[in-house]
Amino acid sequence: MGYNEIIDRLCAVVQTQADIIREQSVFIEEQLTVDEAIKQNFADKRQAVDAEVAQIESGLSSFPGTGLREGDKET
């Protein structure tokens, strides 16, 4: 994975996270209770974004200037 692809994917993930947060905040403001289907929908979206972030992080492990080497884990 090249650096440009990593940056593009990071930008897409951040945009997706912002969209999810915005959607959740509007919903919470409009509702006093959240049913299980809505909770699961948000959980599924967050899991997809978390998986993308994890994949991107693995591509950044050898990025110059991060202090990480191939195989190192971020803490």
C-alpha positions in Angstrom: 0.0 0.0 0.0 1.5 3.3 -1.1 1.5 6.5 1.0 -1.0 8.3 -1.3 -3.4 5.4 -0.9 -3.0 5.3 2.8 -3.7 9.1 3.0 -6.7 8.8 0.7 -8.1 5.9 2.8 -7.5 7.8 6.0 -9.4 10.8 4.7 -12.3 8.5 3.7 -12.4 6.9 7.1 -12.3 10.2 8.9 -15.2 11.4 6.7 -17.2 8.2 7.4 -16.6 8.6 11.1 -17.8 12.2 11.0 -20.9 11.2 9.1 -21.7 8.4 11.6 -21.2 10.8 14.5 -23.4 13.4 12.9 -26.1 10.9 12.2 -26.0 9.5 15.8 -26.2 13.0 17.3 -29.2 13.9 15.2 -30.9 10.7 16.1 -30.2 11.0 19.8 -31.6 14.5 19.8 -34.8 13.3 18.2 -35.4 10.2 20.3 -35.5 9.4 23.9 -35.0 5.7 23.4 -33.0 3.7 20.9 -34.3 0.3 19.8 -32.0 -2.6 19.2 -32.1 -2.5 15.4 -30.8 1.1 15.4 -28.1 0.3 18.0 -27.0 -2.6 15.8 -26.9 -0.4 12.7 -24.6 2.0 14.4 -22.5 -0.8 15.8 -22.1 -2.3 12.3 -21.0 1.1 10.9 -18.5 1.6 13.6 -17.1 -1.9 13.2 -16.5 -1.4 9.5 -14.7 1.9 10.1 -12.6 0.3 12.9 -11.6 -2.5 10.6 -10.5 0.0 8.0 -8.5 2.0 10.5 -6.8 -1.2 11.7 -5.8 -2.1 8.1 -4.5 1.4 7.5 -2.5 1.4 10.7 -0.8 -1.8 9.6 0.2 0.0 6.3 1.6 2.9 8.3 3.9 0.7 10.4 6.9 1.4 8.1 6.0 5.0 7.4 9.0 7.3 7.8 8.9 9.5 10.8 6.5 7.4 12.8 9.2 5.7 14.9 7.7 2.4 14.0 9.3 -0.4 12.1 7.7 -3.3 10.2 6.0 -5.5 12.8 6.0 -3.0 15.6 2.7 -2.4 17.4 1.4 1.0 18.3 0.4 1.5 21.9 
